[in-house]
């Protein structure tokens, strides 16, 4: 084998090693970004309509509430509680692990804080025995996951800390409109979807959610596309992307 061939082989080997190092570094950076800073989530259901629509893609900040085992990939059992703990605030839109299924994420709004008494009476939310102000805005037409349209009423609700947000409430459904009083345990939060007739949340089997199950706070809609199109369907972007929702803060 000539010296020239040997030199070329060594150069190729060096180039391959450098490429592997670059790929590994890129994967580590992506893993750190996803685990410690921001994680993307897509919205598969209508439980948070009209605030979040099916086909929205959001960035969730992992640092807003500190870090738990569920902040990390595969939720390793490394420690108890949260590191750099910062409590969720009423009105936050938060992602958390389902208490009965540690592999499933839900996204809902923080309604009740530890020690609060929560109740629904005739479709009106009560927090600590005080009715939360709710103002009718208009009738709207929304889209279900299967593409079917449905009509609902849109309201604006003002929580005790001044956070305002939209809710949906259908006059044709009474799902969850009347409940018993629920006292939120210490270290837990009462979570509800803004689509009050179409959300499986703390009013039902979900119950209160431990702060250790929180993954992060939804911050911004970075992409949105009309179903059944998906983000990977690039050829459908011109017609189906909801450009008016891009980069909307939450």
C-alpha positions, 0 to 999 in steps of 0.5 A: 500500500502506498504512502499516499493511500495510507494518508488518504485512509487516515484522512477519511477516518478522521473525517468520519470521527469528526462527523460522529462527534458533531452528530453526538454533540448536536443530539446532546444539545437537543436533549438538553434544550428539550429537557431543561428549556423548551419542549414542543407539544402538539394539541390532539384534542379540543379540550382547551378550545377556543384557547388551543385548537386541534392542530396547534403546536406549542412550546412548553417551558420546562423551567417555569415550575422547576424540574421533577423526574417528569421533566426528563426523558423517560421520567427516571426515578432520580429524586423526589419532589422538584428542583428549583421549585416554583408553584404554578399560578392560577390561570396558567396553561400547563402540561402535566402527566396523567396521575393514573398513566405516567406516560400520558401528557394532558394540557389544561388550565390551572383553576384551583390552588392548594386549599381552594374549594372548587365547584361548578353550579349551573355552568358557573365556576365557584372558587372558595364559594365566590362565583367567577365572573363570566361574560357571554361574547358570541356564538361560535362554530368549532371543529371536532377531531373528526372534522365535524363542525359544532356550535357553542357559546363563547364566554370570557372568564375572569379568575380571582387573580385577574387572569382572563381567558375564553371558555366554551359552553354548549347549551345542548350539553350539561357535562360537568356543569354541576358538581360537588364541592372539591377541596384541593389537597396540599401540593395539588392543583385543580385543572380544567379545560377551557372547553367546559363540555368537552374536557376530561379534567379534575371535575371527573376521574382525573382528580387534583394533580400533584405538583410533582407531575407538572412538566411545564408551562405552555408559552407560545403557539409556534405552529398551527395547521387545520386538521386533518393536515399535520405539520409534516404535510408541507405541501398543504401548508399554503392552504391549511396553515393558520397563519394568524395563530403563529407565534401567539403567546399564551 
